[in-house]
Amino acid sequence: MNTTIRKTDEARLAAEIVGVLDPAVVRVCPDGDNAIRYAVRGKSLKLRTILLNRDALRRLLNDPDGAVKIEYLKRDLLRSVAHRVEYRYPRLNASRGRSEECEPVEAAV
C-alpha cells in the first residue's frame, strides 16, 4: 500500500474519531512521523491534547471489529474531555511505565 494513501486513511479515521468534539475547539497540529496530534482549546474543557498513534489507527482500519472499536473510542473521548488533560490512543500501559522507572529487585535467596 502506498504511504500517502495510508497517511490519508489514518488522517481520515483520526478526524472521524475527533469529530465528536466541537470543531471550534479542536485544531490539528503538524504531522509527526508516528502520531497525529490535536490541540484542544476550550475554557470549560480540561482536555488539551489528543494523540493518536498512526500504527494503531492502521491496525484499527484493518480490524474486522474496527467499527465497534471506533464507536468506543468516540464515547471514551467524550467522557475524557472533562477529566483528563491528554487523551492517547492507544493508552500507555501503567505497569510498563512503572517498570521502566524502577530497577528490578533481586530476590533474596
N, C-alpha and C positions, 0 to 999 in steps of 0.2 A: 504494500500500500504506500502511496506517495506521502511524504512527510507533510506537505502542505495540506493535503486532504485530511490527514489525521488531526492536524492542529485546528483546522476549521471545524471538524466534527466535535473535538474536545471543547472548543470555544463555544459552539452552539449548545452543547449539553450544559456547560457551566452557566451560560446565560439563561437557560431554561430553569435551572435549579435556583439561581439568584433572582429570577423573575418573580418569585413570590413576594419579594420586598418592593417597596415603593421605588420606582426608578429615579425619583428625585434625590434619594439619599444614597444610592449605590453608584460608584464610579469604578470602572475597570482601570487598573494600573498597568504600566508597561509590562509586556510579556516577559516572563522568566523562562529559562530552559525547561524546567521540570514542574512548574506550578503556574496556575492562573490566580492572580491576586486581585481582590476588590477592596476598595476603601469605602467605609460606611460612615456617613456624616449625618447624624440626626440628633437633635438636642435631647429628645426623650429616649434615645436608644443607648444602651451600654455597649453594644457591638460596634467595633471599629474596623475589624479586618476579617475578610473571608479568604481563605487559602485553599484552593482545590488542586490536588496533585494530578498532573497530566496522565501518568501511568494508571492511576486508579480510575480516572474518568474513561480511559481507553478500555480497561477491563470491564467497566460498567456498561459501555456501549456494546460489548460482545457477549455480555451475560444474558442467558435466557430469561432470568428473573429481573432483568435490568429495570423494566418499567415499575415494578413494585418497589425496588430499592430507590429509584429516583423519587417516587412519591414520598417514601420515608424520609429521604434527605430534605425534601422541601418542608415537610412538617417539622423535622428536627431543627432546621434553620429558623423557622418561625418561632419555635419555642425558645431558641437560644438568644434571640435578639435582645431581650431584657435582662439576661442573666450572665452572659459571657462577653468577654472583650474580644476574643478571637474565635472564629469558627474554622475548623480544619476538617478536610476530608482527604484521606481517612484520618481519624483521630490518632493522636500519639498514644502509644501503649504506656500506661503509667508505670507498670513494672519494668519495662525496658528503660524508661528514663531514670528510674531509681538504680537499676543495676549498672548503668553507665557511670553514675555518680559515686557509687560505693565500690570499694575494692573487695574482692572475695575474702572471706574469713576462713582460715583453715580450721578444720575440726580438731579438737584435742583428742588424742588417742590414749 
